[in-house]
Amino acid sequence: PGDKEVHNIISNWVEFSSRQTLTFQKTILNSQENFRKNAKILLSRYELFHLCLSEILYQSKKNQKGENQVLRKIAKVHQQLFKAGIKNLSKIFSFEKKDQVNIQNIEKEVNTSFLNGIEETKCNLLEKYQSSVKKNKKAKKKNFYYIFTWSLYRFLPILTWFPQYNWKKYLKNDIVAGTTVGVMLIAQGMAYAKLAGLPPEYGLYSSGLPLLIYPLFGTSRHLGIGPVALVSLLVSQVTLSTNNAGHDYSRNEKISFALLIAFCVGIVQIFMGLIRIGFIINFISHPVIAGFTTAAAFVIILSQLQYVLGYSVHRSHYPFMTLFSYITGIQKFQWQPFLFGATNICFMHLVKITNRYFKLEIPGPILCVFISIFFTQIFKLNRFGISIQNQIPKGFPNIRRPIFNEFTKVAPTVLTISFINFLETIAIASKIGEIHGYKIVPDQELLGSGMTNFLGSFVCAFPMAGSFSRTAVLSQAGAKTQFSGIITGLVIILTYLFFTPLFTFLPNVTLASIILVSVVNLIDYREALHLLRIRFLDFFAFMISLISTFMIGVEWGIAIAVCVSLVFVLWFSVKPPMCVLGRIPGTVIYRDIKWYSSCIKTPGGILLRMDAPLFFVNAAVLRKKLRQKEEEYLEKNPIPLFYIILDCRGMTDVDSTGLQVLNEMGEKYKKQGIFMGFANVNERVKKLIQAGKLGKKIDNEKFFTRIHDGVESAIKWKFSYLKRAKESK
C-alpha cells in the first residue's frame, strides 16, 4: 500500500485500540490514586509500542513487504506488549475479589477486536481521507488557540501560580510580610521622592498602584519593587538641573521629567525583555559595579547633607564641587537640625540592633517617622530651623500622559536608569531565588519591571527598581508568593487615600536620615580591601569606577565603568594567557614551569599552552609568542629544535584567521624540518583544523590525547627522519 494508506491504517487502528482500553479503565476507577501514581508505566508501554511500530513501518518500506505481513507483525507486537502491561498493572493495583481482572479474557477480547478493527479500517479509509480536509481546518484553529494560550502563560506568570495558590497555607504569611514592607515603604517612598527632587506624595504614588502591576508579569516571589536610592539619584540629575536660562525648573516641569523618564525606561526594558538582551550583564565585571554603587552612595549622602546640616548649597553636576560647596559654607551650620537628624539615625540603628538581638521585625523607619511627627507637632520644632512637609494631598493620583517636549534632555538618563535597573533587579531576584530554591527568568523580570514603570508612569510614578532592603524584609517576614507585593501596594494605597494628613508635620531631616541609613549599606569598602588582597587589577577597576563617578558625575561614571569592563575584556582577548610546559620528574604530567620550578624542559622541543580561543584578535599574538620562544630556545640550547607541540585544552574555538595563522606556521615548520603537533584538542577545534588547509597537510597522527604522546611521536619522527636522510645519501 501507499504511504498515505499505511499511515491511515495505523492511525485508525490506534484510535480503535484506544477505545478498547476504556473497558480496562472502568475496572480501576475505584483505585484512582494508585492509577495516577503508576500512570507512567502505562504510558511507557504505549510509547514503546509506537516505537516498535515505527521500526516495522521503516523496514516494510525498505524491503517492500506487503500489507498483510506488516499487520501480522503489528498484531504480534501488540499481543506481547499488552500482555506484559496487563500483568504488571495487575501486580501493582490491589482489587477486591469481585473486581479481579481476568487477564486471559482481556487478551482474547483485545486480539479479536484488533483483527476486526483492521477490516473496519480498510473499509473506512476513503471516508477518513475525505474528512481529513475538514480536520485540517479545525487543526489550524486549535494551533491558533494553542499559540494564544502559550503566549498568555509565557508573558503572564500569574496564570501559573495564582490558580494553585494555597489560601490556607500562604495567605497569613503573605499578609504579614506585605504589611510589614508596606509600613516600611511609606517612609522610604516619601524620602526617595525628596531625593529625586519631587514632592513626597509621588513616593507614595510610585509605591501603590505600580506594585499591583509587577505580580502580573514578574517571576520572583520575594522581589520588593518600588523607589530606590540609586534610581532616585539619577532622576534628580534631571529634575534638579537648570534650564538653558540658568533657572531651576518649576514643580510641574520636574514632575513631567520624572514621569517621562519612567515611561521611556519602561519602553526600553520591555524591548530588552522581548529581544532577550539579558546576556549584556556578562560584559560588566563585579568590581566595576561595586565601585559605581559605592561612589553613588557618596553622591546620595551629599544630596541629603543640606537637611542635616541646616543649610543648602549650590548643587553642581560634579559631586566633588558639591562637597567643596559644603566645606566653604560651613559657617551657615545649624545645630538644631543636625542634632535632630543624629537622634533619628541613632534611633534607627538602635531598632536594628534590637531586631537582630531579639529576632524581631520592628519597622524602624516608620516608627521614627511617627515619633518625629509627634515631637515636631507638640514642640513646634519647625520654629527652630527644622523644615516640614506641610500639607500632603489626599486621594488617588491623576492619570497623566508623558510630555515629550524635553525627550533629548532625559534620553541619557533613561539609558542609564534602564541599565542600573536591570542590574539591581536581576541581581536581587536571582540571589533571593537561590536562597528559597526557585529560579527566575531574567528576560521575564525585565518585562515585569518594564511594565511596572511603563504603566506606573500614567499614575504619577517615577522610575522604580528592585530594593535590597525590602526584598530582604519580605524574605525574613515569611512571604511565600508575589501576593505579598499586592498586599504592600494596598497598604500604600490606603495610606494616600486616608492617612496623608498625618504627615503634615513630617520633618525633611527625618526623611534625609532614613536615606542616609539606607545608603550606608551601598558603601562596599570590604569589597575594595578584598580585591586589593587577591587581585590588584580588579581593585584598579573598582577605583577607576569609583573615582570617575564621584569626580565627573553619575551618568559619565557609569559610562566610564562600562568602558573599563570592555577594555578589560579586550585586554584579556588580545593578551591571552600562554605558558611553556615542562615535565614533572618521574611522571608523564606536564605543567607550567613558572608555577612548578622543578619541571624538566624536554630537549629539542617547545611545549606551549594557550588558555583562550584562537581568533582574529589574538592570532598574531600566538605567532609572536612562538617566534619569541624559538629565539630563546636557540640561544640557550645546543640541541637543534625539531618539534613544537601546542597544548589546546584551553583553546575552545578557532576562527578563519586563527586557522590561517596555524596554516602559515605549519608550512614554515615543515620547510624547516620541525615536527608540529596538537595535544588535548577538543572535537570542535579538531574538525575546524581538519577542514582547513592545514588539515589537508597533516594527518590524524599529529593529534594527541596527551602531551607525552606527542613528545614520544616527535622523537620517533626525528629518528625516522634522520634514517631517511642517511638512506638518501
Secondary structure, DSSP 8 states (H G I E B T S, - for coil): --HHHHHHHHHHHHHHHHHHHHHHHHTTGGGHHHHHHTHHHHHHHHHHHHHHHHHHHHHHHHHT--HHHHHHHHHHHHHHHHHHHHHHHHHHS---GGG---HHHHHHHHHHHHHHHHHHHHHTHHHHHHHHHHHHHHHHHHHHHHHHHHHHHHH-THHHHSTT--HHHHHHHHHHHHHHHHHHHHHHHHHHHHHTTS-THHHHHTTSGGGGTHHHH---SS-EEE--HHHHHHHHHHHTSB-TTS-B--HHHHHHHHHHHHHHHHHHHHHHHHTT-GGGGGGS-HHHHHHHHHHHHHHHHHHHHHHHHS------SSHHHHHHHHHHTGGG--HHHHHHHHHHHHHHHHHHHHHHHHT----HHHHHHHHHHHHHHHHTGGGGT--B------S---------TTHHHHHHHHHHHHHHHHHHHHHHHHHHHHHHT----HHHHHHHHHHHHHHHGGGT----EEEHHHHHHHHHTT--STHHHHHHHHHHHHIIIIIGGGGTT-BHHHHHHHHHHHHGGG--HHHHHHHHHH-HHHHHHHHHHHHHHHHH-HHHHHHHHHHHHHHHHHHHHHS--EEEEEE-TTSS-EEETTT-TT-B--TTEEEEEE-S-B-TTTHHHHHHHHHHHHHHHHHH-SS---EEEEE-TT---B-HHHHHHHHHHHHHHHHTT-EEEEES--HHHHHHHHHSHHHHHS-GGGEESSHHHHHHHHHHHHHHHHHHHHHH-
